[in-house]
Amino acid sequence: MPTKIEKDGVTGRETTGHEWDGLKELNTPLPKWWLWTFYASIAFAVVWMVLYPSLPFWGGTTGWIAREAIVAEVAEANARNAPMMARLRAATPEQIAADPEMRAFALAGGRVAFANNCAACHGAGGQGGSGFPALVDDDWLWGGSLAAIHQTVAHGIRNTEDEAARTSVMPRFGADGMLTNPQIGDVAEYVLSLSGRSSDPAAVDRGRTIFAENCASCHGDNGRGNREFGAPNLADQVWLYGGGKADIVAMVRNPRLGVMPAWEGRLDPAVINMLTVFVHSLGGGE
Amino acid sequence: MTSVEAPHRAKADRPPEAPTSAAEQPLYAARQKVYPKRVFGKVRSVKWAVLTLCLALYYIVPWIRWDRGPGVPDQAVLVDIANARIFLFWIEIWPQEIYFLTGALILGAFGLFAVSSLFGRLWCGFTCPQTVWTDLFMFVERWIQGDRNARMKLDQGPHDTNYWVRKSLTHGVWLLIAAATGGAWVMYFVDAPTVTMQILTGHASAQVYFFVALFTGFTYLLAGWAREQVCTYMCPWPRFQAAMLDENSLVVTYRDWRGEPRGKLKAEGVGDCVDCFACVHVCPTGIDIRDGQQLECIGCGLCVDACDSVMSKLGRPKGLVAFETLKNLSASAAATAGMAPGPDRFKAGMAARQMPRFVRPRTLMYAGALTAVALVMLGAFLMRSTLNVTVLRDRAPLFVRLSDGAVRNAYTIKIVNKTRDEAPLALVLQAPEGFHMTVQDVEDDAQGRPVLHRRADGIAQYRVFVTVPHGQRIAEDTPVSFRLLDAQGRAVASQSSNFLGPKP
């Protein structure tokens, strides 16, 4: 309750009438501009609440939300790209790679699609890892031409969902008892000799015959591999699971067989074409 | 502000509504409407000339054409935000060179400081956009509503048809000028002929309409309504102009040593000032220059013309209000202290004046700073390279081992070409023996070097592979560099990088 309202001599204003230990407060009115800005903001808020979805049960007279704007923008971007995507869908990877405009678009789109779909296994730059082939080098398990890459991307490898998936099986020479441990050691030594890294000539000789009987049917007489079976070239310097003796022994004993999903049906055919052209351009395309 | 206190009318004698009066006032100062009277004279003529020049530049410059070739804007002065270029006649600034704009602004600032220290508030009184447009709007107001007395009568009289017609006409013309101003602003950012047609036919983008509306609104508000309130309350310049002036700067002052004591024309023993209030009536900010240096005085000098015309009518020497230095003012005051009003006092006072010292430490420092910044900018501009090459080495993976055991690094090379010259360039690698370079998707020239094509006024990108054969011993990190050669074999750009390999 204000007890004693006084008038201040200096400013001409009244006090609020309260006193705290001798301290009094001037009852200065709020500045008009501040007050009217405040009223305007209230009016603005009311108008806003009517126009836009602001309450749980109210969609607003315009019903506009930011998400719709984004959806519209994405649709507009897709519409802008639609003619080029149609061309990419209809063309073969060879035609795309030959046409500069389509190739530029495919490389740019392929880079994005690769990052979204392939980088998880094959690495951000296609460098691969243990068990995931590197796509930047010139060593291909199933072929590095555009057609071969397209087949691999579209149908995958050893997956159960696509009938056209590439598939092959390396026998479990050790686990199934087809070769004894010393034999496995010898054939591993022979395989090392194919890339010039062996150290035991006697073992290499023994391993040669074992190789000819067991391995050459898939890996080729000279160990240069066979792309029909996805059998790697054992005579080069690139190794999917490691190239040391222990790695080779482990592989012969109990082979690890990589699986790649089929992207046909998951990705637009145009995107698969773009990925094909992109992977082919990474540095090792044939 | 200065060490010299110019004597003026005592505080107790000033009218209570003046900002500098001594009367008790509420902290909120209600606005006193200012009705500047028309004035004729040298200063007014100069002001008109400067106004015409500034407005002409502002409205006409966007329309100047400069042919730069096909596909490029042909406007001489254009800030092309959409394409990230600033065009200034033959100069083209890329975004990474935005510091040229910074330098220009710094030059402007130092130029302003230098001019202020020499000649006072010339910017405020003659060239400031607020002053120019307010002056223009006041001219329109005077043309439609009449001079000072007619306007005051109109405002105080009944709000009849005549009142409304005149007021709406004034505001209508103001809005037209403001719209032209807003439109001209946008023309510095979008091609002028194109955007004018678009605005008039209703096809301009929302941003264009928004900015035109924004600048129209603000021109109308600031020049039509706020006027001197901007200078007194809103603008920061008045508040630190005082730091740039000193007793040797030319400022608009009242020579009180010859004007005081004020009195009527026929009275005895009075100074030259007859208290006609001409100086107050013509002032666009509504102050009395006889009160001395004030924040509100924008230094336009119209009071000089007003007083001069009154003095010449009375047969007295001009210059009672003049552009003067405060040093001279105090020298004249000292020389005439105690003298009786009359021609002797006038002679003694004027004799005590000296040529203002234009060359002094303050002005030298400003001039020096101005010159230094200008030289740096000129140097940077003359030395800017129009062809750059950047080399980005692949990081995923750092290196690739090929099937024959060779080690390969991949690079993305970008050629930044700021000219329209599209002559091809040959790429060469400078690296130890055995390093071999190939570039994807390009042909080789006669000497077996890859030929890279540049894009006019753009960036061209290429993928480059550098390979070291199997068996060659290389360090983990080998420095290499790439050079671009022109048709004559001269190196026009180069960039160093490194080649990474496995741990040896």
Interface residues (C-beta under 8 A of the other chain):
Chain A: V10 T11 G12 G123 A124 G125 G126 Q127 A134 V136 D137 D138 D139 N233 D236 Q237 V238 S281 G283 G284
Chain B: E24 P26 L27 D394 R395 A396 P397 V400 R401 L402 S403 D404 G405 R408 A410 Q440 R463 F465 H470
